[in-house]
Amino acid sequence: MSEETRYQELYRTTIPSVVSIYIAGNGRRPGGAGSGFVHETADGDPVVVTNQHVVGRETAVDVRFADGQWRVGEVVGSDAYTDLAVVRVPDLPDDAEPLAFAPENPVSGTRVAALGNPMGLEGSLSVGVVSGASRSMVTRSGFVIPDTVQTDAPINPGNSGGPLVDLDGRVVGVNRARGGDNIGFAVSAEVAARVVPSLVRDGEYRHPYLKVRTLDVSPSVAQANRLDRPRGVLVVDVDDGPARGVLRGSRGTRRVRGHDVPAGGDVVVSIDGEPVDAHEELMRHLLIETRPGDEVTLELIRNGERVEERVRLDERPMPEARSGRRPRQRGRGRRPSGQDVPVR
């Protein structure tokens, strides 16, 4: 099968599962539009996965399928920290087959396609490769999402929430943003597979929390802390919580090449036996492998010596924007006109 034919077949089999999501506006704020896709949980519950920033604080959204059918979807859960949300849609069209998450993150060079509705243009496909995996991405709310997938497949406003799929039609990421020319990002399937079932079941995802502020050990940080090489993350501050009294934050600074650099704190070099070379790896392990209340074993460099400490993880507090969430309710908003809808 030629590459052209393969992409045509990929489009034919996946696009019926890709949806447009519309948010009705009012006199105080405009409406919006984004993308999503049908997915089935391990319990056999078919839902639509999208981005949290697409649905915002809505409890009901309008959902349009590729064949033109409309449904009213109920937003059953969302998580601002990973920018994921789940919408339950009654009576799915027959050809809207659920798309499965890939079992592991793709490697660089994997051919992928971004599906969705960029700039309000429904049913679009753009192709490229995975440029890198295990990236960190900062959301517009200031949260850092670990384990994101970088691609050169064009991801434009309106693609948010749509699937990034490999050539077998498996979802390797949930599209969320463009970072620049030929740079797009998607929440990894590994993160989505972890978070989505909790959103369906509980309406939220409980994030583990170390309650520490860290800094990657760069050459300057290594020099300030008399380390033999730049590796790990330096604990700068320890907040009130289980880690206080167990981990030690920086006690001051040292001057390195004309700059004051934090010095004197613990340096985390592994968590539960997994190496930590940078903050990204620490964040990824906490998100993918742990839950609030779990104990983790941290290997540290403290005053030049290797030590181990066990810390019980706290629960990360809900973002302020999501606190006091309104009760879920069914309803139907006014369907906004296509050209007047800002895409997300």
C-alpha positions as a Markdown table, in Angstrom:
| # | Residue | x | y | z |
|---|---|---|---|---|
| 1 | Met | 0.0 | 0.0 | 0.0 |
| 2 | Ser | 1.4 | 3.4 | -1.0 |
| 3 | Glu | 1.8 | 6.1 | 1.6 |
| 4 | Glu | -0.9 | 8.2 | -0.1 |
| 5 | Thr | -3.3 | 5.3 | 0.0 |
| 6 | Arg | -2.5 | 4.6 | 3.6 |
| 7 | Tyr | -3.3 | 8.1 | 4.7 |
| 8 | Gln | -6.6 | 8.0 | 2.7 |
| 9 | Glu | -7.5 | 4.7 | 4.5 |
| 10 | Leu | -6.5 | 6.2 | 7.8 |
| 11 | Tyr | -8.7 | 9.2 | 7.2 |
| 12 | Arg | -11.7 | 7.0 | 6.1 |
| 13 | Thr | -11.6 | 4.8 | 9.2 |
| 14 | Thr | -10.9 | 7.5 | 11.8 |
| 15 | Ile | -12.7 | 10.7 | 10.8 |
| 16 | Pro | -16.2 | 9.4 | 11.7 |
| 17 | Ser | -15.0 | 9.3 | 15.3 |
| 18 | Val | -13.7 | 12.9 | 15.3 |
| 19 | Val | -16.2 | 15.6 | 16.5 |
| 20 | Ser | -16.6 | 19.3 | 16.6 |
| 21 | Ile | -17.4 | 20.8 | 20.0 |
| 22 | Tyr | -19.3 | 24.1 | 20.2 |
| 23 | Ile | -19.7 | 26.4 | 23.2 |
| 24 | Ala | -22.6 | 28.8 | 23.1 |
| 25 | Gly | -21.7 | 32.4 | 23.9 |
| 26 | Asn | -23.7 | 35.1 | 25.7 |
| 27 | Gly | -23.7 | 38.8 | 26.1 |
| 28 | Arg | -20.6 | 38.7 | 28.4 |
| 29 | Arg | -18.4 | 36.3 | 26.6 |
| 30 | Pro | -18.1 | 34.8 | 23.1 |
| 31 | Gly | -18.7 | 31.2 | 22.2 |
| 32 | Gly | -16.0 | 28.9 | 21.1 |
| 33 | Ala | -15.2 | 25.7 | 19.2 |
| 34 | Gly | -12.7 | 22.9 | 19.3 |
| 35 | Ser | -12.4 | 19.2 | 18.5 |
| 36 | Gly | -12.7 | 15.9 | 20.3 |
| 37 | Phe | -12.9 | 12.1 | 19.6 |
| 38 | Val | -14.8 | 9.1 | 20.6 |
| 39 | His | -13.0 | 6.8 | 23.0 |
| 40 | Glu | -14.2 | 3.7 | 25.0 |
| 41 | Thr | -13.1 | 3.2 | 28.6 |
| 42 | Ala | -12.0 | -0.1 | 30.0 |
| 43 | Asp | -15.6 | -0.5 | 31.4 |
| 44 | Gly | -17.0 | -0.2 | 27.9 |
| 45 | Asp | -18.3 | 3.3 | 28.4 |
| 46 | Pro | -18.1 | 5.4 | 25.2 |
| 47 | Val | -17.2 | 9.0 | 25.8 |
| 48 | Val | -15.8 | 12.0 | 23.9 |
| 49 | Val | -12.3 | 13.1 | 25.0 |
| 50 | Thr | -11.2 | 16.7 | 24.5 |
| 51 | Asn | -9.2 | 19.5 | 26.1 |
| 52 | Gln | -10.3 | 21.2 | 29.4 |
| 53 | His | -9.7 | 24.6 | 27.8 |
| 54 | Val | -12.2 | 23.7 | 25.0 |
| 55 | Val | -15.1 | 23.1 | 27.4 |
| 56 | Gly | -14.1 | 25.5 | 30.1 |
| 57 | Arg | -16.7 | 25.6 | 32.9 |
| 58 | Glu | -19.6 | 24.5 | 30.7 |
| 59 | Thr | -21.8 | 21.6 | 31.8 |
| 60 | Ala | -23.2 | 20.9 | 28.4 |
| 61 | Val | -21.9 | 21.4 | 24.9 |
| 62 | Asp | -23.1 | 20.9 | 21.3 |
| 63 | Val | -21.3 | 18.1 | 19.5 |
| 64 | Arg | -21.3 | 17.7 | 15.7 |
| 65 | Phe | -20.2 | 14.4 | 14.1 |
| 66 | Ala | -18.5 | 14.1 | 10.7 |
| 67 | Asp | -21.7 | 12.9 | 9.1 |
| 68 | Gly | -23.5 | 16.1 | 10.2 |
| 69 | Gln | -25.4 | 14.7 | 13.1 |
| 70 | Trp | -25.7 | 16.8 | 16.2 |
| 71 | Arg | -25.9 | 15.8 | 19.9 |
| 72 | Val | -25.9 | 17.5 | 23.2 |
| 73 | Gly | -23.0 | 16.3 | 25.3 |
| 74 | Glu | -22.7 | 16.4 | 29.1 |
| 75 | Val | -19.3 | 17.4 | 30.5 |
| 76 | Val | -18.8 | 14.8 | 33.1 |
| 77 | Gly | -15.2 | 15.6 | 34.2 |
| 78 | Ser | -12.2 | 17.9 | 33.5 |
| 79 | Asp | -8.7 | 18.4 | 34.7 |
| 80 | Ala | -6.9 | 21.7 | 34.3 |
| 81 | Tyr | -3.5 | 20.3 | 35.3 |
| 82 | Thr | -3.4 | 18.0 | 32.2 |
| 83 | Asp | -5.9 | 20.0 | 30.1 |
| 84 | Leu | -8.2 | 17.0 | 29.6 |
| 85 | Ala | -12.0 | 16.7 | 29.7 |
| 86 | Val | -14.6 | 14.1 | 29.0 |
| 87 | Val | -18.0 | 14.6 | 27.5 |
| 88 | Arg | -20.7 | 11.9 | 27.6 |
| 89 | Val | -22.8 | 11.9 | 24.4 |
| 90 | Pro | -26.0 | 9.8 | 24.1 |
| 91 | Asp | -26.8 | 7.7 | 21.1 |
| 92 | Leu | -23.6 | 7.8 | 19.1 |
| 93 | Pro | -23.7 | 7.5 | 15.4 |
| 94 | Asp | -23.1 | 3.9 | 14.2 |
| 95 | Asp | -19.9 | 4.6 | 12.4 |
| 96 | Ala | -18.3 | 6.6 | 15.3 |
| 97 | Glu | -16.1 | 3.7 | 16.4 |
| 98 | Pro | -14.1 | 4.5 | 19.5 |
| 99 | Leu | -10.4 | 5.2 | 19.0 |
| 100 | Ala | -8.0 | 3.4 | 21.3 |
| 101 | Phe | -5.0 | 5.0 | 23.1 |
| 102 | Ala | -1.6 | 3.6 | 22.0 |
| 103 | Pro | -0.1 | 1.4 | 24.6 |
| 104 | Glu | 3.1 | 3.5 | 24.9 |
| 105 | Asn | 4.5 | 6.8 | 23.8 |
| 106 | Pro | 5.7 | 7.1 | 20.2 |
| 107 | Val | 9.4 | 7.4 | 19.3 |
| 108 | Ser | 10.8 | 10.3 | 17.3 |
| 109 | Gly | 10.3 | 9.8 | 13.6 |
| 110 | Thr | 6.9 | 8.0 | 14.0 |
| 111 | Arg | 4.5 | 9.1 | 11.2 |
| 112 | Val | 1.4 | 10.7 | 12.7 |
| 113 | Ala | -1.7 | 12.6 | 11.6 |
| 114 | Ala | -3.6 | 15.3 | 13.4 |
| 115 | Leu | -7.3 | 15.1 | 13.0 |
| 116 | Gly | -9.8 | 17.9 | 13.9 |
| 117 | Asn | -11.4 | 21.1 | 12.8 |
| 118 | Pro | -8.7 | 23.8 | 12.5 |
| 119 | Met | -10.0 | 27.3 | 12.0 |
| 120 | Gly | -13.5 | 25.9 | 11.9 |
| 121 | Leu | -12.7 | 23.7 | 8.9 |
| 122 | Glu | -14.3 | 20.4 | 9.8 |
| 123 | Gly | -12.9 | 17.0 | 9.1 |
| 124 | Ser | -9.3 | 18.1 | 8.4 |
| 125 | Leu | -6.2 | 15.9 | 8.4 |
| 126 | Ser | -2.6 | 17.1 | 8.6 |
| 127 | Val | 0.4 | 14.8 | 8.6 |
| 128 | Gly | 3.9 | 14.8 | 10.0 |
| 129 | Val | 6.2 | 12.9 | 12.3 |
| 130 | Val | 6.8 | 12.8 | 16.0 |
| 131 | Ser | 9.6 | 15.3 | 16.6 |
| 132 | Gly | 10.1 | 14.3 | 20.2 |
| 133 | Ala | 8.4 | 12.7 | 23.2 |
| 134 | Ser | 8.5 | 13.3 | 27.0 |
| 135 | Arg | 8.4 | 17.1 | 26.6 |
| 136 | Ser | 7.0 | 19.5 | 29.1 |
| 137 | Met | 4.5 | 22.1 | 28.1 |
| 138 | Val | 3.1 | 25.2 | 30.0 |
| 139 | Thr | -0.6 | 25.8 | 29.7 |
| 140 | Arg | -2.2 | 29.2 | 29.4 |
| 141 | Ser | -3.1 | 28.8 | 33.1 |
| 142 | Gly | 0.5 | 28.4 | 34.0 |
| 143 | Phe | 0.4 | 24.6 | 34.7 |
| 144 | Val | 3.2 | 22.4 | 33.4 |
| 145 | Ile | 2.0 | 19.2 | 31.6 |
| 146 | Pro | 4.8 | 16.6 | 31.6 |
| 147 | Asp | 5.1 | 13.8 | 29.0 |
| 148 | Thr | 3.7 | 15.7 | 26.0 |
| 149 | Val | 4.3 | 14.7 | 22.4 |
| 150 | Gln | 5.9 | 17.2 | 20.0 |
| 151 | Thr | 5.1 | 16.9 | 16.3 |
| 152 | Asp | 5.6 | 18.9 | 13.1 |
| 153 | Ala | 2.1 | 18.0 | 11.9 |
| 154 | Pro | 0.3 | 21.3 | 11.8 |
| 155 | Ile | -1.9 | 21.9 | 14.9 |
| 156 | Asn | -3.9 | 25.1 | 14.6 |
| 157 | Pro | -6.7 | 26.8 | 16.6 |
| 158 | Gly | -9.7 | 24.5 | 16.4 |
| 159 | Asn | -7.5 | 21.3 | 16.4 |
| 160 | Ser | -7.5 | 21.4 | 20.2 |
| 161 | Gly | -8.9 | 18.2 | 21.7 |
| 162 | Gly | -8.7 | 16.2 | 18.5 |
| 163 | Pro | -6.6 | 13.1 | 18.2 |
| 164 | Leu | -3.0 | 12.7 | 17.1 |
| 165 | Val | -2.9 | 9.2 | 15.6 |
| 166 | Asp | -0.3 | 6.9 | 14.2 |
| 167 | Leu | -0.8 | 5.1 | 10.9 |
| 168 | Asp | -2.6 | 2.2 | 12.7 |
| 169 | Gly | -5.3 | 4.7 | 13.9 |
| 170 | Arg | -4.2 | 4.5 | 17.5 |
| 171 | Val | -4.3 | 7.8 | 19.5 |
| 172 | Val | -0.8 | 8.8 | 20.5 |
| 173 | Gly | -1.8 | 12.2 | 21.8 |
| 174 | Val | -4.6 | 14.7 | 22.4 |
| 175 | Asn | -3.9 | 17.8 | 20.3 |
| 176 | Arg | -3.7 | 21.0 | 22.3 |
| 177 | Ala | -1.5 | 23.7 | 21.0 |
| 178 | Arg | 0.9 | 25.1 | 18.4 |
| 179 | Gly | 4.3 | 26.1 | 19.8 |
| 180 | Gly | 5.6 | 27.8 | 16.6 |
| 181 | Asp | 6.3 | 27.0 | 13.0 |
| 182 | Asn | 6.3 | 23.3 | 12.5 |
| 183 | Ile | 6.0 | 22.7 | 16.3 |
| 184 | Gly | 2.8 | 21.3 | 17.8 |
| 185 | Phe | 2.1 | 19.6 | 21.1 |
| 186 | Ala | -0.3 | 16.9 | 22.3 |
| 187 | Val | -1.0 | 15.4 | 25.7 |
| 188 | Ser | 0.4 | 11.9 | 25.5 |
| 189 | Ala | -1.8 | 8.9 | 25.3 |
| 190 | Glu | 0.0 | 7.6 | 28.4 |
| 191 | Val | -1.2 | 10.6 | 30.4 |
| 192 | Ala | -4.7 | 10.5 | 28.9 |
| 193 | Ala | -5.1 | 6.8 | 29.6 |
| 194 | Arg | -4.2 | 7.5 | 33.2 |
| 195 | Val | -6.5 | 10.6 | 33.7 |
| 196 | Val | -9.6 | 9.9 | 31.5 |
| 197 | Pro | -11.0 | 6.9 | 33.5 |
| 198 | Ser | -10.9 | 9.0 | 36.7 |
| 199 | Leu | -12.7 | 11.9 | 34.9 |
| 200 | Val | -15.4 | 9.5 | 33.8 |
| 201 | Arg | -15.8 | 7.8 | 37.2 |
| 202 | Asp | -15.2 | 10.8 | 39.6 |
| 203 | Gly | -15.4 | 13.9 | 37.5 |
| 204 | Glu | -11.8 | 14.8 | 38.5 |
| 205 | Tyr | -8.3 | 13.5 | 38.7 |
| 206 | Arg | -6.5 | 13.6 | 42.1 |
| 207 | His | -2.9 | 14.6 | 41.5 |
| 208 | Pro | 0.0 | 13.6 | 43.8 |
| 209 | Tyr | 2.0 | 16.4 | 45.2 |
| 210 | Leu | 5.5 | 16.6 | 46.8 |
| 211 | Lys | 5.0 | 20.2 | 47.8 |
| 212 | Val | 8.6 | 21.2 | 46.9 |
| 213 | Arg | 10.0 | 23.7 | 44.5 |
| 214 | Thr | 12.9 | 22.4 | 42.4 |
| 215 | Leu | 15.5 | 23.5 | 39.9 |
| 216 | Asp | 17.2 | 21.4 | 37.2 |
| 217 | Val | 20.9 | 20.9 | 38.0 |
| 218 | Ser | 22.6 | 22.8 | 35.2 |
| 219 | Pro | 26.4 | 23.2 | 35.1 |
| 220 | Ser | 26.0 | 26.4 | 37.1 |
| 221 | Val | 23.9 | 24.7 | 39.8 |
| 222 | Ala | 26.3 | 21.8 | 39.9 |
| 223 | Gln | 29.2 | 24.1 | 40.4 |
| 224 | Ala | 27.4 | 26.0 | 43.2 |
| 225 | Asn | 26.6 | 22.8 | 45.0 |
| 226 | Arg | 30.0 | 21.2 | 44.4 |
| 227 | Leu | 28.5 | 18.3 | 42.3 |
| 228 | Asp | 30.7 | 16.3 | 40.0 |
| 229 | Arg | 28.3 | 16.6 | 37.1 |
| 230 | Pro | 25.0 | 18.3 | 36.1 |
| 231 | Arg | 22.3 | 15.7 | 36.9 |
| 232 | Gly | 19.1 | 15.6 | 39.0 |
| 233 | Val | 16.9 | 18.4 | 40.5 |
| 234 | Leu | 17.8 | 20.7 | 43.4 |
| 235 | Val | 15.2 | 21.1 | 46.1 |
| 236 | Val | 15.0 | 24.9 | 46.5 |
| 237 | Asp | 12.0 | 25.2 | 48.9 |
| 238 | Val | 9.9 | 22.7 | 50.9 |
| 239 | Asp | 6.3 | 23.8 | 51.7 |
| 240 | Asp | 4.3 | 22.7 | 54.7 |
| 241 | Gly | 3.4 | 19.1 | 54.2 |
| 242 | Pro | 4.8 | 15.6 | 54.4 |
| 243 | Ala | 8.1 | 16.5 | 52.9 |
| 244 | Arg | 8.9 | 19.2 | 55.4 |
| 245 | Gly | 11.4 | 17.8 | 57.9 |
| 246 | Val | 12.3 | 15.1 | 55.5 |
| 247 | Leu | 13.7 | 17.0 | 52.5 |
| 248 | Arg | 16.0 | 20.0 | 52.8 |
| 249 | Gly | 15.8 | 23.1 | 50.7 |
| 250 | Ser | 18.5 | 25.4 | 49.7 |
| 251 | Arg | 20.1 | 27.4 | 52.6 |
| 252 | Gly | 21.5 | 30.2 | 50.5 |
| 253 | Thr | 23.3 | 31.0 | 47.3 |
| 254 | Arg | 26.8 | 30.9 | 45.8 |
| 255 | Arg | 28.2 | 33.2 | 43.2 |
| 256 | Val | 28.8 | 31.5 | 39.9 |
| 257 | Arg | 30.0 | 33.4 | 36.8 |
| 258 | Gly | 28.4 | 36.6 | 38.2 |
| 259 | His | 25.1 | 35.1 | 39.2 |
| 260 | Asp | 23.7 | 34.1 | 42.6 |
| 261 | Val | 22.7 | 30.4 | 42.3 |
| 262 | Pro | 20.7 | 28.4 | 45.0 |
| 263 | Ala | 23.0 | 26.1 | 47.0 |
| 264 | Gly | 22.9 | 23.7 | 49.9 |
| 265 | Gly | 19.6 | 21.8 | 49.3 |
| 266 | Asp | 19.0 | 18.1 | 48.6 |
| 267 | Val | 19.5 | 17.0 | 45.0 |
| 268 | Val | 17.1 | 14.3 | 43.8 |
| 269 | Val | 18.7 | 11.8 | 41.5 |
| 270 | Ser | 16.2 | 9.0 | 41.5 |
| 271 | Ile | 12.6 | 8.2 | 42.5 |
| 272 | Asp | 11.5 | 4.6 | 43.3 |
| 273 | Gly | 14.7 | 3.4 | 41.6 |
| 274 | Glu | 14.0 | 5.4 | 38.4 |
| 275 | Pro | 16.8 | 7.9 | 37.4 |
| 276 | Val | 15.9 | 11.6 | 37.6 |
| 277 | Asp | 18.1 | 13.7 | 35.4 |
| 278 | Ala | 15.7 | 16.6 | 35.1 |
| 279 | His | 12.4 | 18.0 | 36.5 |
| 280 | Glu | 10.5 | 16.5 | 33.6 |
| 281 | Glu | 11.3 | 12.9 | 34.7 |
| 282 | Leu | 10.3 | 13.6 | 38.3 |
| 283 | Met | 7.0 | 15.1 | 37.2 |
| 284 | Arg | 6.3 | 12.3 | 34.8 |
| 285 | His | 6.9 | 9.6 | 37.4 |
| 286 | Leu | 4.6 | 11.3 | 39.9 |
| 287 | Leu | 1.8 | 11.7 | 37.3 |
| 288 | Ile | 2.1 | 8.3 | 35.7 |
| 289 | Glu | 3.2 | 6.0 | 38.5 |
| 290 | Thr | 1.8 | 7.4 | 41.8 |
| 291 | Arg | -1.3 | 8.6 | 43.5 |
| 292 | Pro | -2.0 | 10.8 | 46.6 |
| 293 | Gly | -1.1 | 8.9 | 49.8 |
| 294 | Asp | 1.5 | 6.7 | 48.1 |
| 295 | Glu | 5.0 | 6.7 | 49.6 |
| 296 | Val | 7.9 | 7.2 | 47.3 |
| 297 | Thr | 11.6 | 6.5 | 47.8 |
| 298 | Leu | 13.9 | 9.4 | 46.8 |
| 299 | Glu | 17.6 | 9.0 | 46.4 |
| 300 | Leu | 19.4 | 12.2 | 47.3 |
| 301 | Ile | 22.8 | 13.8 | 47.3 |
| 302 | Arg | 23.0 | 15.6 | 50.6 |
| 303 | Asn | 26.2 | 17.3 | 51.7 |
| 304 | Gly | 28.1 | 15.2 | 49.2 |
| 305 | Glu | 26.7 | 11.9 | 50.5 |
| 306 | Arg | 24.1 | 9.6 | 48.9 |
| 307 | Val | 21.1 | 9.1 | 51.2 |
| 308 | Glu | 17.5 | 7.7 | 50.8 |
| 309 | Glu | 14.4 | 9.2 | 52.2 |
| 310 | Arg | 10.8 | 8.1 | 52.0 |
| 311 | Val | 8.0 | 10.7 | 51.5 |
| 312 | Arg | 4.3 | 10.2 | 51.6 |
| 313 | Leu | 2.7 | 12.2 | 48.7 |
| 314 | Asp | 0.0 | 14.8 | 49.4 |
| 315 | Glu | -2.9 | 15.7 | 47.1 |
| 316 | Arg | -2.4 | 18.7 | 44.9 |
| 317 | Pro | -5.1 | 21.3 | 45.6 |
| 318 | Met | -7.7 | 22.0 | 42.9 |
| 319 | Pro | -6.8 | 25.0 | 40.7 |
| 320 | Glu | -8.6 | 28.1 | 41.9 |
| 321 | Ala | -10.4 | 28.4 | 38.6 |
| 322 | Arg | -12.0 | 25.0 | 39.2 |
| 323 | Ser | -12.8 | 25.3 | 42.9 |
| 324 | Gly | -16.5 | 25.6 | 43.8 |
| 325 | Arg | -17.4 | 23.7 | 40.6 |
| 326 | Arg | -21.1 | 24.1 | 39.6 |
| 327 | Pro | -23.1 | 20.9 | 39.7 |
| 328 | Arg | -23.4 | 19.0 | 36.5 |
| 329 | Gln | -26.7 | 19.4 | 34.7 |
| 330 | Arg | -28.0 | 18.6 | 31.3 |
| 331 | Gly | -29.1 | 21.4 | 28.9 |
| 332 | Arg | -28.7 | 22.7 | 25.5 |
| 333 | Gly | -27.1 | 26.0 | 24.6 |
| 334 | Arg | -27.7 | 28.0 | 21.5 |
| 335 | Arg | -25.7 | 26.7 | 18.6 |
| 336 | Pro | -23.3 | 29.5 | 17.5 |
| 337 | Ser | -22.8 | 30.3 | 13.8 |
| 338 | Gly | -19.7 | 28.9 | 12.3 |
| 339 | Gln | -17.9 | 32.0 | 11.2 |
| 340 | Asp | -18.5 | 33.9 | 14.4 |
| 341 | Val | -17.0 | 31.2 | 16.7 |
| 342 | Pro | -13.4 | 31.6 | 18.0 |
| 343 | Val | -11.6 | 28.3 | 17.7 |
| 344 | Arg | -9.6 | 26.9 | 20.5 |
